[in-house]
């Protein structure tokens, strides 16, 4: 069940149901990884679980961070920056509005 909030910070309510796909993998070296993704993409959940397991292994941690996590982090930051720029472009400074009387 997906929960929402009225007005962003008000009372919570049930918005609706969503599918979640889950995967678990165990590496030959013993690390256990889990992946959960919204939707029904089993392959994506398996890859998330594999990354989770690999990052627990000291031999793969730096490589996973550099080749998988860092690019995803940059992509997320870029998307947030674009959204912030689009939002800032529509900003209205109400202080400069003049009330016409007379």
Backbone torsions as a table, in degrees:
resi	resn	phi	psi	omega
1	UNK	NA	128.7	177.3
2	UNK	-91.8	131.0	-178.9
3	UNK	-102.3	146.9	175.7
4	UNK	-128.0	173.4	176.2
5	UNK	-130.9	138.2	178.7
6	UNK	-70.5	122.3	179.1
7	UNK	71.7	12.1	177.3
8	UNK	88.0	-28.1	179.7
9	UNK	-139.4	13.7	-178.6
10	UNK	-90.2	-153.5	-177.1
11	UNK	-66.8	137.9	179.2
12	UNK	-74.7	151.6	175.9
13	UNK	-147.0	158.5	178.2
14	UNK	-80.9	116.6	-178.0
15	UNK	-83.0	-41.3	-179.8
16	UNK	165.4	-178.3	-179.4
17	UNK	-98.2	153.9	178.2
18	UNK	-141.7	148.6	175.4
19	UNK	-82.0	142.7	176.4
20	UNK	-131.9	133.8	178.5
21	UNK	-106.5	138.4	-176.5
22	UNK	-127.4	144.5	176.0
23	UNK	-142.3	149.7	175.4
24	UNK	-134.6	136.1	177.7
25	UNK	-132.5	149.5	174.6
26	UNK	-124.0	124.2	178.3
27	UNK	-76.6	159.8	178.0
28	UNK	-59.8	-27.8	179.5
29	UNK	-81.6	-3.7	173.5
30	UNK	106.7	-14.1	-179.4
31	UNK	-67.4	141.0	-179.6
32	UNK	-114.7	127.2	-179.2
33	UNK	-122.6	148.5	179.4
34	UNK	-126.1	144.8	177.6
35	UNK	-137.7	133.3	176.4
36	UNK	-126.9	130.3	177.2
37	UNK	-134.7	146.6	176.6
38	UNK	-73.3	130.6	-178.9
39	UNK	107.1	-159.1	-174.5
40	UNK	-121.4	30.6	-177.9
41	UNK	-90.3	90.1	-178.3
42	UNK	-63.9	-36.6	179.1
43	UNK	-65.3	-40.1	178.6
44	UNK	-65.1	-41.9	177.7
45	UNK	-62.8	-39.1	178.5
46	UNK	-64.6	-41.8	178.6
47	UNK	-65.8	-38.4	176.7
48	UNK	-63.7	-43.3	178.3
49	UNK	-63.5	-40.1	178.0
50	UNK	-63.1	-43.7	177.2
51	UNK	-62.8	-40.4	178.7
52	UNK	-60.7	-43.7	179.3
53	UNK	-68.9	-43.0	-177.7
54	UNK	-65.2	-36.6	-177.3
55	UNK	-70.8	-16.2	176.1
56	UNK	-79.4	-18.2	-179.9
57	UNK	-89.2	119.5	-177.6
58	UNK	-56.0	-28.2	-179.9
59	UNK	-72.1	-23.0	-177.6
60	UNK	-112.2	-10.0	-173.0
61	UNK	-55.9	-50.2	-177.6
62	UNK	-64.5	-39.2	-179.1
63	UNK	-67.8	-41.7	177.7
64	UNK	-64.1	-42.3	179.0
65	UNK	-61.8	-45.5	-176.2
66	UNK	-72.1	-43.0	-171.5
67	UNK	-94.5	-18.1	-176.7
68	UNK	-120.7	-56.3	-172.9
69	UNK	-71.5	-45.6	-178.6
70	UNK	-60.6	-46.1	177.5
71	UNK	-63.1	-37.8	177.8
72	UNK	-66.0	-39.0	178.1
73	UNK	-63.4	-44.5	178.6
74	UNK	-62.2	-42.3	179.4
75	UNK	-61.8	-42.2	178.8
76	UNK	-65.6	-43.1	178.4
77	UNK	-64.3	-39.4	177.2
78	UNK	-63.4	-42.6	178.8
79	UNK	-63.5	-40.4	178.4
80	UNK	-66.5	-38.9	178.5
81	UNK	-65.0	-42.7	177.9
82	UNK	-61.9	-44.0	179.4
83	UNK	-63.0	-41.5	179.0
84	UNK	-64.9	-39.6	178.9
85	UNK	-66.3	-41.5	178.1
86	UNK	-64.1	-40.2	179.3
87	UNK	-67.8	-42.4	-179.7
88	UNK	-64.1	-32.1	-179.4
89	UNK	-66.8	-23.2	-179.1
90	UNK	-101.1	7.9	-177.9
91	UNK	-68.5	138.7	178.0
92	UNK	-115.6	128.4	177.6
93	UNK	-92.8	100.5	-175.6
94	UNK	-68.8	-17.5	179.4
95	UNK	-65.6	-31.2	-177.7
96	UNK	-83.4	-10.7	177.6
97	UNK	-72.0	135.2	-178.4
98	UNK	-108.7	132.6	178.3
99	UNK	-82.9	123.6	-178.9
100	UNK	-86.5	117.6	177.3
101	UNK	-124.9	141.8	171.0
102	UNK	117.7	NA	NA
